[in-house]
Amino acid sequence: MTGLDSNTFMMKKGLPYLVLLAVGVVGLAASGVQAAEDQPETAAKSMTLVRAVMCEFIEEFAPKNAAIAFSIDVGKISCFTSFNEIKTSTYTLHRWFRRDELVTTKRLTLKPPSWSTYSSIQLREEDKGPWRVEIFNDRNQLVKTLRFSVID
């Protein structure tokens, strides 16, 4: 060294190199994280929604009288969902909204390899108006939204 002690060298010459080195390491780490996020998941593929419908009732494991508008006189309506490619026992969520307010959330079990399930609500006079059911997978991702109305 040219008459500089090691501390002075680090302050005058070495510090910029350390900063560049630190920035480079952080940049490599960040690019490694991004690359990992861009790669496909190694875990098993999530289940696939194959059918979702609003109906008046369920009979012999199938939805009956599917519609987008239901008379209040029906008394009860159901959200029917069917999934394939289920790898292990898991669940789906049905979130029922009336006029954009959450009314209820139903957690429904699903079993491999395919499974159908449903949730229902009893209708009251004050339930007239717009509704929706949001269907979520086991990773809390919105899969489908079903919109319908309850009328006179």
N, C-alpha and C positions, 0 to 999 in steps of 0.2 A: 504494500500500500504506500502511497506517496505522502507520508507524514501524517496521515489521518488515523486516529485510533478506530477500533471496530465500531463503536457507538456513533461516532461522527460519520463514518462511511455509510452506515445504515441510514442515518438521517439524511445525508446529502445524495447518495447514489443508490443505495440498496432499497430504500423505501419505495420508490416508484416501481422497481422490479417486483417487489412483494405485492404491491397493489395490483399490478398486471397479472401476476400469478394467481392471486385470490380471485380476481374477476374471471380469469380463464377457468379455474376450477368450478366456480359457481355456474358459469355458462355451460360447461360440460355436464354438470349435475342436472341443470335445468333441461338441457336437451335430452338427457337420458330419461328423465321423467316424462317428457313429452313423447318420446319414442315409445315408452312403455304404454302410455295412454292410447296411442294410435294403433297398437297391436290388438288383434282380436282377443277376446277373453278366453282364457284356458278352461274356465269352468263350463259345465254343461249348459247348453243353450236353454234359455228360459222357455216356459210353456207358450203355446200359441193359441190365441183366442180364435175359434173357428165359427162361433155363432153367438150372437147376443141379440135378444129381442124382449120387448115388453109385451105382456100378455095378460089375459083375464085369469087364467088358472093353468095348473100343470096336471096333465093326465098321462099315465103310463110313461113317465119320465120325459114327456115332451110338452112344449108350450102350446096352449090352445087359445084361439081367438086373439092372435097377435094384432096390435094396432098402435097408432100414435095418438089417438084420442079415446078416452074412456069415460063412460057415463058414471056419474057419482053413484048411480043405482047398482053398479056392479058390486060395490062393497069392498072389493079387495083386488089389488093388481100385483103382478109379479115381474121380476127381472130375471130372465133365464139366460145362463151363460154355459158354454161348452168349450172345453180346452183339450188340445192334443199336445203331444210331445212333453208330457210331464215326466220328469226323471225321478223325482222323489216326492214323498208327501209334502204338500205345501199349502198355500191358501191364495185366495183372491179377495179383494175388498169391493163391496158395492156401497157407494156413498150416495144417498138419496137427498136431493135438494128440492125444496119447494120455494119458488120465487127467489132463487139464489141464496137461500138460507139452508144450511145443513140440518136435516131432520134426523137422520140416523145413519150409522155405519154398520154394515154387516160383514163380519169376517167369516168366510166360507172355506171349508176344507176341500182340497183337491188331491186325488191320488193317482199314481201312474197306472197305465200309460195315457189314459184319457179319462175325462171326468166331466159330468154336467152337474150344475147346481143352480139354485135360485134363492132369491130373497123376496119377501112380500111385505106389503103394508096394507093395513085396514084403512078404508077411506071414510072421512068425516065430511060434513057439509063445508067446513072451512078449508078443505083441501082442494077446492076448485081452483084452476089456474095452471100456469106453466110449471112443469117439473123436469128434472133430469136425473139420471143415474150415471155416476162416473164409475167406471170399472178399472181397478188397479191390479197390477200383477204383484207377485211376492217381493219385488224390489221397489215397491211403492211408485211405480211408473204408470201413468195414465195410459190405458190401452184403448179405451173406447168410451164415448159419451152417447147415451141414448136420451133423446128429448121426447117428451110427450105432454099431453094436457089432460086434465080432469075437467069434464064439462057437465052441464045439467043432464 
